[in-house]
């Protein structure tokens, strides 16, 4: 668990990222978000309509690759413009109860097809939860463009177990903010 009463500086985040990059994922079902979700986790499947046509799809891909999926009012990403590539470690920072919490995740796979773009990342040891999340955009046969967030998770530390209803509320808040951010990015 990594928390600060103030927003950490670049040196602190860089040092933490370097240490965490050596750690394994915090759950055994790595890559499972590409298939049916494993038992024993909460499952979330969400999507929102973004628009129609090739321009909407290209805008959605750009917004996703620029990490506009994170609600900027209460979350931050380190590194801010991390490349969407397998093996990339990111720190998802969020403010809760007067602290900035850093949660490490590593990109497990990417999707880059003519009508589908996205990535899945999984929690790394030290994250407050265990599990995996897929963020993607796709264009269906009718030309409609959709943003989807699919995840499975469960508490990763004792504090999350103790306050799990709060954690689930923040997950729902994140999903709502992420979908709104993508809708706004497409315009």
C-alpha positions as CSV (number, residue, x, y, z in Angstrom):
1,X,0.0,0.0,0.0
2,X,1.5,3.3,-1.1
3,X,-0.1,6.5,0.2
4,X,1.0,10.1,0.8
5,X,-0.8,13.1,2.5
6,X,0.3,15.2,-0.4
7,X,0.7,14.6,-4.2
8,X,4.1,12.8,-4.6
9,X,6.7,14.4,-6.8
10,X,8.3,13.0,-9.9
11,X,11.3,11.6,-8.1
12,X,9.1,9.7,-5.6
13,X,6.9,8.3,-8.3
14,X,9.9,7.4,-10.5
15,X,11.6,5.5,-7.6
16,X,8.4,3.7,-6.7
17,X,7.7,2.8,-10.3
18,X,11.2,1.3,-10.7
19,X,10.8,-0.8,-7.5
20,X,7.3,-2.0,-8.4
21,X,8.3,-2.9,-12.0
22,X,10.2,-5.9,-10.6
23,X,7.1,-7.3,-8.8
24,X,4.7,-9.9,-10.2
25,X,1.0,-9.5,-10.7
26,X,-1.0,-9.9,-7.5
27,X,-3.4,-12.5,-8.8
28,X,-3.0,-15.8,-10.7
29,X,-5.5,-15.4,-13.5
30,X,-3.4,-13.0,-15.6
31,X,-4.9,-12.4,-19.0
32,X,-8.4,-13.7,-18.1
33,X,-10.2,-10.5,-19.1
34,X,-9.8,-11.7,-22.7
35,X,-12.2,-14.6,-21.9
36,X,-14.8,-15.5,-19.3
37,X,-14.0,-13.9,-16.0
38,X,-12.8,-16.2,-13.2
39,X,-14.9,-17.1,-10.2
40,X,-14.3,-15.5,-6.9
41,X,-14.2,-11.9,-8.1
42,X,-16.7,-9.1,-8.6
43,X,-17.4,-8.8,-12.4
44,X,-18.1,-5.5,-14.1
45,X,-19.1,-5.0,-17.7
46,X,-19.8,-1.5,-18.9
47,X,-20.0,0.3,-22.2
48,X,-21.2,3.6,-23.6
49,X,-22.1,4.8,-27.1
50,X,-19.6,7.4,-28.4
51,X,-20.8,8.2,-31.9
52,X,-20.7,6.8,-35.5
53,X,-18.3,6.5,-38.3
54,X,-14.6,6.4,-38.9
55,X,-13.8,9.8,-37.4
56,X,-15.5,8.9,-34.1
57,X,-13.6,5.7,-34.0
58,X,-10.2,7.4,-34.7
59,X,-11.0,10.0,-32.0
60,X,-11.9,7.3,-29.6
61,X,-8.6,5.5,-30.3
62,X,-6.7,8.7,-29.7
63,X,-8.5,9.5,-26.5
64,X,-7.8,5.9,-25.2
65,X,-4.2,6.0,-26.2
66,X,-3.8,9.3,-24.4
67,X,-5.3,7.8,-21.2
68,X,-8.3,10.2,-21.2
69,X,-10.1,7.3,-19.6
70,X,-9.1,8.5,-16.1
71,X,-11.3,11.2,-14.5
72,X,-8.8,14.0,-14.1
73,X,-10.6,15.7,-11.2
74,X,-9.5,12.9,-8.7
75,X,-7.2,10.5,-10.6
76,X,-3.8,10.8,-12.1
77,X,-1.5,8.5,-14.1
78,X,2.2,8.0,-13.8
79,X,3.9,8.3,-16.3
80,X,1.2,10.7,-17.6
81,X,1.7,9.6,-21.2
82,X,2.7,6.0,-20.8
83,X,2.8,4.1,-24.1
84,X,0.1,1.5,-24.6
85,X,2.4,-1.5,-24.8
86,X,2.6,-4.9,-23.2
87,X,4.7,-4.8,-20.1
88,X,4.3,-1.1,-19.4
89,X,3.9,-0.4,-15.7
90,X,1.6,2.5,-14.7
91,X,0.8,4.0,-11.3
92,X,-2.9,4.9,-11.0
93,X,-3.1,7.6,-8.3
94,X,-6.3,8.7,-6.7
95,X,-7.3,10.9,-3.8
96,X,-9.3,9.3,-0.9
97,X,-9.6,10.1,2.8
98,X,-7.1,12.9,2.6
99,X,-4.3,10.7,1.0
100,X,-3.0,10.2,-2.5
101,X,-2.9,6.4,-3.1
102,X,-0.7,4.8,-5.8
103,X,-1.8,1.6,-7.3
104,X,0.5,-0.3,-9.7
105,X,-0.8,-1.9,-12.8
106,X,0.9,-3.6,-15.7
107,X,-0.4,-3.8,-19.3
108,X,-0.8,-7.5,-20.1
109,X,-2.1,-7.3,-23.7
110,X,-3.1,-4.9,-26.4
111,X,-5.7,-5.0,-29.1
112,X,-5.1,-3.2,-32.4
113,X,-7.5,-4.4,-35.1
114,X,-9.3,-2.5,-37.9
115,X,-12.4,-2.1,-35.8
116,X,-11.2,-2.7,-32.2
117,X,-8.5,-1.0,-30.1
118,X,-7.7,-1.3,-26.4
119,X,-5.6,-2.9,-23.7
120,X,-5.9,-5.0,-20.6
121,X,-3.9,-4.3,-17.4
122,X,-3.6,-6.2,-14.2
123,X,-2.8,-5.3,-10.6
124,X,0.7,-5.7,-9.4
125,X,1.6,-6.5,-5.8
126,X,0.9,-3.5,-3.6
127,X,-2.3,-2.5,-5.4
128,X,-5.3,-2.2,-3.0
129,X,-7.2,-4.7,-5.1
130,X,-6.5,-7.8,-7.1
131,X,-7.7,-8.2,-10.7
132,X,-7.7,-7.1,-14.2
133,X,-9.4,-4.4,-16.3
134,X,-9.9,-4.1,-20.1
135,X,-10.4,-0.6,-21.7
136,X,-11.3,-0.7,-25.3
137,X,-13.2,1.0,-28.2
138,X,-14.8,-0.7,-31.1
139,X,-16.9,0.0,-34.1
140,X,-19.8,-2.4,-34.7
141,X,-21.1,-3.6,-38.0
142,X,-23.6,-0.6,-38.2
143,X,-20.7,1.8,-37.8
144,X,-21.5,2.8,-34.2
145,X,-18.5,3.4,-31.9
146,X,-18.5,2.1,-28.3
147,X,-16.2,2.4,-25.3
148,X,-16.1,-0.6,-23.0
149,X,-14.6,-1.2,-19.5
150,X,-14.7,-4.8,-18.4
151,X,-13.1,-5.8,-15.1
152,X,-12.9,-8.4,-12.4
153,X,-11.6,-7.6,-8.9
154,X,-11.6,-8.3,-5.3
155,X,-9.9,-6.8,-2.2
156,X,-6.1,-7.0,-2.3
157,X,-5.2,-5.7,1.2
158,X,-6.9,-5.8,4.6
159,X,-8.0,-2.2,4.4
160,X,-9.9,-2.8,1.2
161,X,-11.5,-5.9,2.7
162,X,-12.6,-3.8,5.7
163,X,-14.0,-1.0,3.6
164,X,-15.1,-3.0,0.6
165,X,-18.5,-1.2,0.1
166,X,-16.5,2.1,-0.2
167,X,-14.1,0.5,-2.7
168,X,-17.0,-0.7,-4.8
169,X,-18.5,2.8,-4.7
170,X,-15.3,4.3,-5.9
171,X,-15.1,1.7,-8.7
172,X,-18.6,2.8,-9.8
173,X,-17.5,6.4,-9.6
174,X,-14.5,5.7,-11.7
175,X,-16.5,3.9,-14.4
176,X,-19.0,6.7,-14.5
177,X,-16.3,9.3,-14.8
178,X,-14.3,7.3,-17.4
179,X,-17.4,6.9,-19.6
180,X,-18.2,10.6,-19.3
181,X,-14.6,11.5,-20.2
182,X,-14.6,9.4,-23.3
183,X,-18.0,10.8,-24.4
184,X,-16.6,14.3,-23.9
185,X,-13.4,13.5,-25.8
186,X,-15.4,12.4,-28.8
187,X,-17.6,15.4,-28.6
